[in-house]
Amino acid sequence: MKSERRDTPRIPITLETIVNYNNQNFQHSTTRDISLDGAFVESKTGHLPKKGMMELAIKMPVEGAPKYQRFHAQVVRLTNNGAGLIFDRVDTDSYAALLDLVFSRQGRGLW
């Protein structure tokens, strides 16, 4: 049995995501799950850097309307389907949207 390393619950949810690595490699993608600590981002190209830092824009519902929220993250796990990311720096508005999303969706599945 795998040991869970997250401090906060992981929510299975598909959200539109744009990954920006090194200010030159924008990729449209989706999340597979998200928590207050990070997310798993699917990648069809497989060009995400191991242990690399990147910026994400994740489309989340904010006051009933979808809005992109920005996050800085680091790759902590690579798979054939994408990468597990841990959030590094999150501004106040993005964190508030993330808190609302995670705690309003616990156990509800896809959005």
GUFILO-927617 format. One record per atom (N, C-alpha, C, O, CB): residue in one letter; atom name; x, y, z. Coordinates in steps of 0.02 Angstrom, whole numbers. Atoms other than C-alpha are relative to their C-alpha. Glycine has a CB too. Layout:
BEGIN
 residu atome     c1     c2     c3
      a    CA      X      Y      Z
...
// end
This chain:
BEGIN
 residu atome     c1     c2     c3
      m     N     41    -59      0
      m    CA      0      0      0
      m     C     44     62      0
      m     O     92     67     38
      m    CB    -47      0     60
      k     N    -38    -62      5
      k    CA     64    173    -49
      k     C    -14     46     58
      k     O    -71     51     81
      k    CB    -15     35    -66
      s     N      8    -50    -53
      s    CA     93    302     85
      s     C    -18     67    -31
      s     O     15     89    -78
      s    CB     64      4     44
      e     N     21    -66     24
      e    CA      4    468     57
      e     C     46     53     30
      e     O     55     55     91
      e    CB    -75     15     18
      r     N    -47    -50    -24
      r    CA    126    614     68
      r     C    -31     70      5
      r     O      2    116     28
      r    CB     59      2    -45
      r     N     32    -66     -2
      r    CA      2    757     53
      r     C    -26     16     70
      r     O    -47    -27    107
      r    CB    -58      3    -50
      d     N     27    -24    -64
      d    CA    -48    862    202
      d     C    -74     17     -6
      d     O   -109     20     44
      d    CB     39     62     24
      t     N     70    -19     12
      t    CA   -216    908    123
      t     C    -32    -48    -49
      t     O      4    -81    -87
      t    CB     -4     73    -26
      p     N     34     49     43
      p    CA   -348    806     31
      p     C     11     15    -74
      p     O     14     72    -96
      p    CB    -74      0     15
      r     N     -7     -4     73
      r    CA   -326    771   -155
      r     C    -70     -9    -29
      r     O   -106    -56    -11
      r    CB     50    -55    -27
      i     N     66      1     31
      i    CA   -481    806   -261
      i     C      8    -22    -72
      i     O     43     11   -110
      i    CB    -34     68      6
      p     N     -2     18     71
      p    CA   -504    712   -425
      p     C    -42     49    -40
      p     O   -103     52    -31
      p    CB    -24    -74    -11
      i     N     35    -52     38
      i    CA   -550    852   -545
      i     C     39     17    -64
      i     O    100     19    -64
      i    CB    -11     64     43
      t     N    -30    -20     63
      t    CA   -518    900   -725
      t     C    -10     74    -10
      t     O    -67     98    -13
      t    CB    -31    -41    -60
      l     N      2    -72     11
      l    CA   -475   1083   -750
      l     C     47     18    -57
      l     O    100    -11    -64
      l    CB     20     38     65
      e     N    -44    -24     53
      e    CA   -404   1174   -901
      e     C     62     32     32
      e     O     57     68     81
      e    CB    -36     51    -46
      t     N    -63    -24    -28
      t    CA   -221   1215   -870
      t     C     46     21    -56
      t     O     49    -12   -108
      t    CB     33    -53     45
      i     N    -54    -20     45
      i    CA    -84   1309   -961
      i     C     64     -3     40
      i     O     70     28     93
      i    CB    -12     72    -30
      v     N    -65      8    -33
      v    CA     93   1260   -914
      v     C     51     43    -37
      v     O     55     40    -99
      v    CB     22    -75      1
      n     N    -52    -41     28
      n    CA    234   1384   -942
      n     C     66    -18     32
      n     O     76     -8     92
      n    CB    -16     76      9
      y     N    -65     19    -25
      y    CA    410   1319   -925
      y     C     53     43    -34
      y     O     58     44    -95
      y    CB     14    -75    -10
      n     N    -57    -39     25
      n    CA    559   1436   -945
      n     C    -22     56    -47
      n     O     15     75    -92
      n    CB     48    -46    -36
      n     N     27    -55     40
      n    CA    450   1574  -1022
      n     C      1    -13    -75
      n     O      4     34   -115
      n    CB     38     63     14
      q     N     -3     14     71
      q    CA    452   1485  -1189
      q     C    -41    -61    -21
      q     O    -53    -71    -81
      q    CB     71    -10    -21
      n     N     32     63     17
      n    CA    357   1321  -1181
      n     C    -71     -2     29
      n     O    -82    -35     80
      n    CB     42    -59     26
      f     N     69      1    -23
      f    CA    170   1352  -1161
      f     C    -35    -63    -25
      f     O    -33    -78    -85
      f    CB    -38     63    -24
      q     N     37     61     17
      q    CA     68   1191  -1159
      q     C    -70      3     29
      q     O    -78     18     88
      q    CB     38    -63     25
      h     N     68      7    -25
      h    CA   -119   1174  -1146
      h     C     -7    -71     27
      h     O     15   -119     -5
      h    CB    -54     15    -55
      s     N      4     64    -33
      s    CA   -160   1032  -1028
      s     C    -62     -1     44
      s     O   -104     44     41
      s    CB     63    -14     42
      t     N     54      5    -50
      t    CA   -281    974   -893
      t     C     29    -29     64
      t     O     80    -63     63
      t    CB    -59    -43    -26
      t     N    -19     32    -63
      t    CA   -267    927   -711
      t     C    -37    -66      5
      t     O    -91    -74    -24
      t    CB    -15     46     61
      r     N     35     62    -17
      r    CA   -311    752   -653
      r     C    -25      3     71
      r     O    -77    -25     88
      r    CB     47    -61    -10
      d     N     21    -11    -68
      d    CA   -319    800   -471
      d     C     37     62     27
      d     O     86     85     -3
      d    CB     15    -62     45
      i     N    -29    -60    -28
      i    CA   -279    948   -360
      i     C     -9     -2     76
      i     O    -57    -31    102
      i    CB    -33     65    -30
      s     N      5     -8    -73
      s    CA   -246    985   -175
      s     C     25     70     16
      s     O     45    107    -29
      s    CB     41    -56     39
      l     N    -28    -65    -19
      l    CA   -193   1138    -77
      l     C     75      2     -9
      l     O    105     56    -12
      l    CB    -18     15     73
      d     N    -73      5      6
      d    CA    -14   1076    -97
      d     C     25     -4    -72
      d     O     82     15    -85
      d    CB     24    -59     38
      g     N    -24     10     68
      g    CA     -7   1037   -283
      g     C    -53    -31    -44
      g     O   -112    -34    -26
      g    CB     61    -42      0
      a     N     47     29     49
      a    CA    -85    953   -434
      a     C     38    -50    -43
      a     O     99    -49    -48
      a    CB    -32     55    -44
      f     N    -28     43     52
      f    CA    -58    815   -560
      f     C    -24     29    -66
      f     O    -84     36    -78
      f    CB    -22    -75      8
      v     N     16    -30     64
      v    CA    -51    891   -734
      v     C     16    -50    -55
      v     O     72    -75    -59
      v    CB     39     66    -11
      e     N    -10     47     55
      e    CA    -75    779   -885
      e     C     39     35    -55
      e     O     29     95    -68
      e    CB    -68    -27    -27
      s     N    -41    -28     54
      s    CA     49    805  -1026
      s     C      5    -52    -56
      s     O     31   -107    -45
      s    CB     70     21     25
      k     N     -3     46     57
      k    CA     33    725  -1197
      k     C     70      1    -32
      k     O     89    -47    -65
      k    CB    -53     19    -51
      t     N    -65     -5     32
      t    CA    205    786  -1252
      t     C     56    -29     42
      t     O    108    -49     14
      t    CB     14     72    -16
      g     N    -52     29    -44
      g    CA    304    725  -1101
      g     C     61     43      6
      g     O    114     18     25
      g    CB     19    -67    -25
      h     N    -59    -43     -2
      h    CA    420    876  -1109
      h     C      5     41     64
      h     O     31     97     63
      h    CB      0     45    -59
      l     N     -6    -36    -63
      l    CA    406    928   -928
      l     C     65    -19     33
      l     O     84    -78     34
      l    CB    -61    -15     47
      p     N    -67     13    -29
      p    CA    573    945   -838
      p     C     -4    -32     69
      p     O    -44    -10    111
      p    CB     40     65      3
      k     N     -3     31    -66
      k    CA    613    832   -692
      k     C     29     51     50
      k     O     82     79     38
      k    CB     43    -65     -1
      k     N    -18    -48    -52
      k    CA    624    941   -535
      k     C      3     72    -24
      k     O     30    114     11
      k    CB     66    -19     30
      g     N      0    -68     26
      g    CA    600   1095   -644
      g     C    -53     43     31
      g     O   -104     18     56
      g    CB     -9     -1    -75
      m     N     48    -48    -24
      m    CA    510   1252   -590
      m     C    -40     25    -60
      m     O    -14     32   -115
      m    CB     34     60     37
      m     N     42    -24     54
      m    CA    363   1315   -692
      m     C    -56     42     28
      m     O    -68     45     88
      m    CB    -28    -58    -41
      e     N     58    -39    -18
      e    CA    213   1428   -692
      e     C    -61    -34    -31
      e     O    -58    -58    -87
      e    CB      6     74    -24
      l     N     63     29     24
      l    CA     35   1363   -709
      l     C    -54     53      1
      l     O    -54     97     44
      l    CB    -21    -61     43
      a     N     62    -39     -2
      a    CA   -126   1450   -753
      a     C    -55    -53     -1
      a     O    -63    -89    -50
      a    CB     -6     52    -61
      i     N     52     50     -6
      i    CA   -271   1342   -693
      i     C    -68     35      1
      i     O    -79     81     40
      i    CB      9    -43     65
      k     N     67    -30      5
      k    CA   -450   1386   -742
      k     C    -45    -28     55
      k     O    -61    -88     55
      k    CB    -30    -13    -70
      m     N     41     21    -57
      m    CA   -556   1381   -583
      m     C    -62     44      4
      m     O    -62    101    -18
      m    CB     41      5     66
      p     N     60    -41    -10
      p    CA   -731   1438   -541
      p     C     12     50     57
      p     O     32     31    112
      p    CB    -62    -44     16
      v     N     -6    -53    -50
      v    CA   -724   1605   -448
      v     C    -64     41     -3
      v     O    -80     72    -53
      v    CB     64     45    -13
      e     N     64    -34     -4
      e    CA   -890   1679   -392
      e     C    -44    -18    -59
      e     O    -77     25    -89
      e    CB     11     76      2
      g     N     44     25     52
      g    CA   -979   1571   -519
      g     C     25      6    -71
      g     O     -8    -19   -117
      g    CB    -64     34      5
      a     N    -27     -8     68
      a    CA   -871   1616   -669
      a     C     71    -29     -2
      a     O    109    -21     45
      a    CB      0     75    -22
      p     N    -68     28      6
      p    CA   -714   1526   -733
      p     C     52     56     -8
      p     O     42    104    -46
      p    CB      4    -49    -59
      k     N    -54    -48      4
      k    CA   -553   1623   -709
      k     C     66    -36      9
      k     O     72    -81     51
      k    CB     -8     56     54
      y     N    -66     30     -8
      y    CA   -370   1576   -731
      y     C     34     27     62
      y     O     36     88     73
      y    CB     43     12    -63
      q     N    -39    -17    -60
      q    CA   -270   1574   -569
      q     C     71    -22    -13
      q     O     83    -75    -42
      q    CB    -30    -34     64
      r     N    -71     14     14
      r    CA    -80   1578   -574
      r     C     34    -30     62
      r     O     23    -10    118
      r    CB     37     63    -21
      f     N    -38     35    -51
      f    CA     35   1463   -475
      f     C     71    -12    -24
      f     O     81    -25    -84
      f    CB    -35    -68     19
      h     N    -68     23     14
      h    CA    222   1432   -469
      h     C      6    -69     31
      h     O    -18    -80     87
      h    CB     56     51     28
      a     N     -3     69    -24
      a    CA    261   1248   -450
      a     C     65    -34    -20
      a     O    100    -11    -65
      a    CB    -60    -40    -26
      q     N    -59     40     15
      q    CA    399   1119   -451
      q     C    -23    -72    -15
      q     O    -67    -98     18
      q    CB     51      1     58
      v     N     14     70     16
      v    CA    393    947   -533
      v     C     32    -44     53
      v     O     91    -38     68
      v    CB     28    -18    -71
      v     N    -26     46    -50
      v    CA    410    813   -400
      v     C     -7    -73    -22
      v     O     24   -117      8
      v    CB    -37     10     66
      r     N      8     68     25
      r    CA    355    660   -500
      r     C    -19      2    -73
      r     O    -64     39    -93
      r    CB    -54    -39     42
      l     N     16      5     71
      l    CA    354    617   -685
      l     C    -28    -69    -15
      l     O     -4   -119     12
      l    CB     62     14    -43
      t     N     27     63     24
      t    CA    248    481   -767
      t     C     -6      4    -76
      t     O      9     56   -105
      t    CB    -69    -17     33
      n     N     12     -1     72
      n    CA    208    433   -946
      n     C    -59     45    -18
      n     O    -65     67    -75
      n    CB    -13    -70    -25
      n     N     60    -39     13
      n    CA     46    532   -928
      n     C      5     73     21
      n     O    -39    113      5
      n    CB    -58    -31     35
      g     N     -6    -69    -23
      g    CA    109    693   -848
      g     C     47      7     59
      g     O     96    -30     65
      g    CB    -67     26     18
      a     N    -45    -15    -55
      a    CA    185    763   -690
      a     C    -38     19     63
      a     O    -89     53     60
      a    CB     48     56    -19
      g     N     25    -23    -66
      g    CA    149    782   -505
      g     C     38     62     18
      g     O    100     63     18
      g    CB      9    -56     54
      l     N    -31    -65    -16
      l    CA    181    962   -454
      l     C    -16     20     71
      l     O    -70      6     97
      l    CB    -25     54    -49
      i     N     12    -30    -66
      i    CA    200   1045   -285
      i     C      1     75    -10
      i     O     47    102    -41
      i    CB     53    -24     53
      f     N      3    -73      6
      f    CA    148   1227   -273
      f     C     56     31     41
      f     O     69     11     98
      f    CB    -68     28     22
      d     N    -57    -33    -32
      d    CA    295   1340   -230
      d     C    -21     68     27
      d     O    -11     83     86
      d    CB     58      7    -49
      r     N     24    -67    -20
      r    CA    223   1516   -226
      r     C    -70      8    -27
      r     O    -84     -5    -85
      r    CB     48     56    -26
      v     N     70    -10     20
      v    CA     38   1557   -229
      v     C    -22     67     28
      v     O    -15     80     88
      v    CB    -46    -58     26
      d     N     23    -64    -26
      d    CA    -35   1732   -218
      d     C    -66     -9     37
      d     O    -97    -61     33
      d    CB     -9     51    -58
      t     N     57      4    -45
      t    CA   -179   1770   -100
      t     C    -65    -17    -37
      t     O   -103    -60    -14
      t    CB     -9     66     36
      d     N     62     13     38
      d    CA   -319   1772   -232
      d     C     -2    -71    -26
      d     O    -54   -104    -23
      d    CB     -6     50    -58
      s     N     -2     68     27
      s    CA   -263   1609   -311
      s     C     -9    -51     56
      s     O    -43   -102     47
      s    CB     66    -13    -36
      y     N      7     46    -56
      y    CA   -249   1525   -141
      y     C    -72     -1     26
      y     O    -97    -54     45
      y    CB     49     19     57
      a     N     70     -3    -22
      a    CA   -423   1585    -92
      a     C    -44    -40    -48
      a     O    -89    -76    -26
      a    CB    -25     73      4
      a     N     38     38     50
      a    CA   -493   1512   -255
      a     C     13    -75      8
      a     O    -33   -116      2
      a    CB     17     22    -72
      l     N    -18     70    -11
      l    CA   -399   1349   -222
      l     C    -33    -28     62
      l     O    -59    -84     61
      l    CB     76     -7      4
      l     N     33     21    -61
      l    CA   -464   1338    -44
      l     C    -74    -14    -12
      l     O   -101    -66      9
      l    CB      8     53     55
      d     N     70      7     14
      d    CA   -642   1364   -104
      d     C    -14    -62    -43
      d     O    -60   -100    -30
      d    CB    -27     63    -35
      l     N      8     57     44
      l    CA   -623   1235   -242
      l     C      9    -66     37
      l     O    -34   -110     32
      l    CB     49      4    -59
      v     N    -16     63    -34
      v    CA   -544   1099   -136
      v     C    -52    -18     52
      v     O    -76    -75     54
      v    CB     70      4     32
      f     N     46     17    -53
      f    CA   -661   1112     11
      f     C    -73     -3    -22
      f     O   -114    -34     11
      f    CB      6     51     55
      s     N     69      5     25
      s    CA   -819   1135    -92
      s     C     -9    -63    -42
      s     O    -66    -85    -53
      s    CB    -18     61    -42
      r     N      4     58     45
      r    CA   -778    984   -203
      r     C     19    -66     32
      r     O     17   -117     -2
      r    CB     43     11    -60
      q     N    -22     63    -30
      q    CA   -719    854    -78
      q     C    -53    -54    -11
      q     O   -111    -46      9
      q    CB     14     10     76
      g     N     43     58     11
      g    CA   -794    689   -131
      g     C    -49      7    -57
      g     O    -91    -37    -67
      g    CB    -38    -13     61
      r     N     50    -10     53
      r    CA   -890    761   -280
      r     C     25    -18    -69
      r     O    -16    -26   -114
      r    CB    -22     71      0
      g     N    -25     23     64
      g    CA   -775    713   -424
      g     C     11     56    -50
      g     O     31    111    -32
      g    CB    -47    -48    -29
      l     N    -17    -45     55
      l    CA   -760    799   -593
      l     C    -45     62     -1
      l     O   -103     60     18
      l    CB     -5    -35    -67
      w     N     36    -62      7
      w    CA   -811    978   -624
      w     C    -12     14    -73
      w     O    -43     65    -90
      w    CB     37     58     32
// end
